[in-house]
Amino acid sequence: MKFEILGKFYFRLFCFLIKCKQNQRFWTKNEQNHKGIL
């Protein structure tokens, strides 16, 4: 059970990092608009 939970956690974190890299230009352009959301 613990291994499965950690696997899901790292999988989500990995996908999140990939999305951040793909949307890096988008975030840099719209930093001011998304400060409230983050």
C-alpha positions as CSV (number, residue, x, y, z in Angstrom):
1,M,0.0,0.0,0.0
2,K,2.7,2.5,0.9
3,F,4.6,1.7,-2.3
4,E,1.5,2.4,-4.4
5,I,0.8,5.7,-2.6
6,L,4.4,6.9,-3.1
7,G,4.2,5.7,-6.7
8,K,1.1,7.8,-7.4
9,F,2.6,10.8,-5.6
10,Y,5.8,10.7,-7.6
11,F,3.9,10.1,-10.8
12,R,1.7,13.2,-10.2
13,L,4.8,15.2,-9.2
14,F,6.6,14.1,-12.4
15,C,3.7,15.0,-14.6
16,F,3.4,18.4,-12.8
17,L,7.1,19.1,-13.5
18,I,6.6,18.2,-17.2
19,K,3.6,20.5,-17.5
20,C,5.6,23.3,-15.8
21,K,8.4,22.9,-18.3
22,Q,6.0,22.9,-21.2
23,N,4.1,25.9,-20.0
24,Q,7.2,27.8,-18.8
25,R,6.8,30.4,-21.5
26,F,3.1,30.8,-20.8
27,W,3.7,31.3,-17.1
28,T,6.5,33.9,-17.7
29,K,4.1,35.8,-20.0
30,N,1.1,35.7,-17.6
31,E,2.9,35.8,-14.2
32,Q,0.9,38.8,-13.0
33,N,-2.5,37.2,-14.0
34,H,-1.8,33.9,-12.2
35,K,-0.2,35.2,-9.0
36,G,-3.6,35.2,-7.3
37,I,-4.4,31.7,-8.4
38,L,-1.0,30.3,-7.3
